[in-house]
Amino acid sequence: MFFIRRKPKRIPEPDLTKDEMQEIVDENVKFAKIYANDGNVSGMEMVLEEALKYSRKLGKSLDSNEITKIKMIGYKNGAKVMQNRAEELSKAGKIRESQNAHELATKYANEVEMLKRTLA
């Protein structure tokens, strides 16, 4: 038996005032800093994307130096977190997962080096 898959209905975004959009931008930048300090790279990237989306709707741009600094902190801390995770997984005998975590740590460390060059 065949089933026809229907596309899920897309929920329209609510109409927001400029003040509400600016508040979303500010909150997301604040959370990006928190995630960066924790080494939560995916969380940091997600909220930065949201901040960029709403800043574009406002016709403004975020300070690229501030965003770069947030990303540098996030990737640097994320590399440490992933390296620690790789060691834990290796000790637990989970070699494949350990290798994946180590690759992410290396990727994050490389990202930090690239971001340093953009600030220089």
Phi, psi and omega per residue, in radians:
M1 nan 2.391 -3.132
F2 -1.809 2.481 3.096
F3 -2.039 2.415 3.095
I4 -1.587 2.124 3.104
R5 -1.548 2.265 3.104
R6 -1.791 2.531 3.077
K7 -1.162 2.399 3.106
P8 -1.142 2.529 3.119
K9 -1.167 2.303 -3.135
R10 -1.462 2.246 -3.138
I11 -1.447 2.142 -3.133
P12 -1.177 2.544 3.097
E13 -1.246 2.528 3.140
P14 -1.223 2.661 3.060
D15 -1.318 2.098 -3.107
L16 -1.974 2.583 3.053
T17 -1.350 2.902 3.114
K18 -1.074 -0.665 3.120
D19 -1.114 -0.730 3.124
E20 -1.137 -0.711 3.111
M21 -1.145 -0.706 3.107
Q22 -1.112 -0.665 3.098
E23 -1.102 -0.694 3.104
I24 -1.102 -0.762 3.121
V25 -1.054 -0.869 -3.101
D26 -1.072 -0.768 3.136
E27 -1.112 -0.728 -3.129
N28 -1.183 -0.639 3.075
V29 -1.144 -0.700 3.108
K30 -1.063 -0.802 3.135
F31 -1.192 -0.562 3.093
A32 -1.060 -0.715 3.112
K33 -1.132 -0.709 3.120
I34 -1.120 -0.842 3.130
Y35 -1.092 -0.686 3.136
A36 -1.082 -0.774 3.134
N37 -1.129 -0.531 3.115
D38 -1.436 -0.213 -3.095
G39 1.408 0.316 3.123
N40 -1.557 1.502 -3.030
V41 -1.142 -0.767 -3.095
S42 -1.137 -0.681 3.085
G43 -1.119 -0.741 3.124
M44 -1.063 -0.837 -3.125
E45 -1.101 -0.695 -3.106
M46 -1.096 -0.830 -3.096
V47 -1.283 -0.516 3.061
L48 -1.161 -0.685 3.084
E49 -1.066 -0.731 3.129
E50 -1.131 -0.740 3.111
A51 -1.093 -0.748 3.121
L52 -1.121 -0.692 -3.140
K53 -1.043 -0.841 -3.098
Y54 -1.313 -0.525 3.088
S55 -1.174 -0.611 3.068
R56 -1.123 -0.705 3.118
K57 -1.102 -0.539 3.113
L58 -1.409 -0.198 -3.104
G59 1.377 0.357 3.134
K60 -2.002 2.872 3.025
S61 -2.141 2.557 3.104
L62 -1.384 2.706 3.118
D63 -1.150 1.973 -3.057
S64 -1.130 -0.573 3.092
N65 -1.149 -0.708 3.121
E66 -1.129 -0.763 3.133
I67 -1.109 -0.729 3.124
T68 -1.099 -0.731 3.120
K69 -1.133 -0.710 3.096
I70 -1.073 -0.800 -3.140
K71 -1.110 -0.693 3.120
M72 -1.055 -0.800 3.114
I73 -1.082 -0.796 -3.114
G74 -1.086 -0.813 -3.136
Y75 -1.202 -0.662 3.122
K76 -1.106 -0.846 3.123
N77 -1.204 -0.618 3.104
G78 -1.117 -0.637 3.099
A79 -1.108 -0.728 3.104
K80 -1.114 -0.786 -3.141
V81 -1.062 -0.798 -3.120
M82 -1.189 -0.627 3.108
Q83 -1.141 -0.747 3.080
N84 -1.089 -0.715 3.122
R85 -1.121 -0.703 3.125
A86 -1.073 -0.725 3.127
E87 -1.145 -0.738 3.108
E88 -1.072 -0.788 -3.130
L89 -1.153 -0.648 3.117
S90 -1.114 -0.760 3.110
K91 -1.102 -0.557 3.136
A92 -1.427 -0.025 3.116
G93 1.448 0.203 3.134
K94 -1.664 1.399 -2.994
I95 -1.147 -0.832 -3.108
R96 -1.046 -0.828 3.136
E97 -1.118 -0.649 3.099
S98 -1.102 -0.744 3.114
Q99 -1.110 -0.715 3.116
N100 -1.102 -0.749 3.121
A101 -1.139 -0.674 3.113
H102 -1.139 -0.703 3.098
E103 -1.093 -0.710 3.092
L104 -1.125 -0.715 3.114
A105 -1.049 -0.739 3.121
T106 -1.148 -0.743 3.124
K107 -1.064 -0.776 3.137
Y108 -1.122 -0.723 3.115
A109 -1.103 -0.699 3.092
N110 -1.128 -0.656 3.119
E111 -1.098 -0.685 3.104
V112 -1.056 -0.770 -3.136
E113 -1.093 -0.704 3.121
M114 -1.161 -0.707 3.141
L115 -1.169 -0.608 3.091
K116 -1.048 -0.666 3.141
R117 -1.177 -0.560 -3.134
T118 -1.270 -0.489 3.123
L119 -1.408 -0.429 -3.061
A120 -1.221 nan nan
